[in-house]
Amino acid sequence: MSAATTHAEQAAHDAHGIEIPHASYRDYTIGFVLSVILTAIPFGLVMTGALSPAVTAVTILGLAVVQIVVHMVYFLHMSPKAEGGWSITSLIFTIIVVGIMLSGSLWVMSHLNANMMPQAHEEMSQIP
């Protein structure tokens, strides 16, 4: 692409109020290094068995959430400034909907288990 085409595309996007996030080589390098570190730490924890299984699982889940944020910031270029904040707004809405669906599904399944088979539930609680 020529510089004129790039400038024309930028002007077209600016006319619609859409901000295109730009990343530098430095940003991609930081994102890559953080991703490697956030992958190596859980791998090392599991391979060495340094922590108890429960603490290891919680640590891995926490680092997974951090890695999701790293990917969204450094590779997907999501920030409150990008696209007038709509990408963050849609992300928050998606997280809320998925949370409601997951918690509702787990709630329904636990109540179905207790309500549909009460005899089995009572028998299971009496087993030493």
RACOR-V855520 format. One record per residue. N is the residue number from 1. RES is the residue in three letters. D_LAST is the distance of its C-alpha to the last C-alpha in Angstrom with 2 decimals. Layout:
n->[N;N]
res->[RES;RES]
d_last->[D_LAST;D_LAST]
This chain:
n->[1;2;3;4;5;6;7;8;9;10;11;12;13;14;15;16;17;18;19;20;21;22;23;24;25;26;27;28;29;30;31;32;33;34;35;36;37;38;39;40;41;42;43;44;45;46;47;48;49;50;51;52;53;54;55;56;57;58;59;60;61;62;63;64;65;66;67;68;69;70;71;72;73;74;75;76;77;78;79;80;81;82;83;84;85;86;87;88;89;90;91;92;93;94;95;96;97;98;99;100;101;102;103;104;105;106;107;108;109;110;111;112;113;114;115;116;117;118;119;120;121;122;123;124;125;126;127;128]
res->[MET;SER;ALA;ALA;THR;THR;HIS;ALA;GLU;GLN;ALA;ALA;HIS;ASP;ALA;HIS;GLY;ILE;GLU;ILE;PRO;HIS;ALA;SER;TYR;ARG;ASP;TYR;THR;ILE;GLY;PHE;VAL;LEU;SER;VAL;ILE;LEU;THR;ALA;ILE;PRO;PHE;GLY;LEU;VAL;MET;THR;GLY;ALA;LEU;SER;PRO;ALA;VAL;THR;ALA;VAL;THR;ILE;LEU;GLY;LEU;ALA;VAL;VAL;GLN;ILE;VAL;VAL;HIS;MET;VAL;TYR;PHE;LEU;HIS;MET;SER;PRO;LYS;ALA;GLU;GLY;GLY;TRP;SER;ILE;THR;SER;LEU;ILE;PHE;THR;ILE;ILE;VAL;VAL;GLY;ILE;MET;LEU;SER;GLY;SER;LEU;TRP;VAL;MET;SER;HIS;LEU;ASN;ALA;ASN;MET;MET;PRO;GLN;ALA;HIS;GLU;GLU;MET;SER;GLN;ILE;PRO]
d_last->[73.36;76.29;76.28;77.97;75.22;72.54;74.50;74.98;71.27;70.50;73.09;71.60;68.13;69.60;71.41;68.13;66.51;63.94;63.33;62.59;60.47;62.08;60.33;61.97;61.30;59.98;57.35;56.12;56.04;54.02;51.55;51.28;50.78;48.10;46.31;46.43;45.14;42.31;41.34;41.78;39.61;36.32;37.31;37.88;34.61;32.64;34.83;34.80;31.19;32.69;30.03;26.25;25.09;24.36;27.76;29.44;28.22;29.42;32.67;33.30;32.83;35.20;37.75;37.54;38.55;41.36;42.50;42.66;44.90;47.03;47.58;48.48;50.94;52.56;52.51;52.32;54.53;52.62;53.83;54.67;58.32;57.92;59.07;59.55;55.86;54.87;52.76;50.58;50.48;49.34;46.71;45.28;45.35;43.56;40.80;40.35;40.27;37.78;35.53;35.71;35.02;31.99;30.40;31.28;29.87;26.50;26.50;27.43;24.87;21.94;23.32;23.94;20.36;19.26;22.32;22.83;19.48;18.08;16.41;14.51;13.60;12.32;10.38;8.77;7.89;6.23;3.83;0.00]
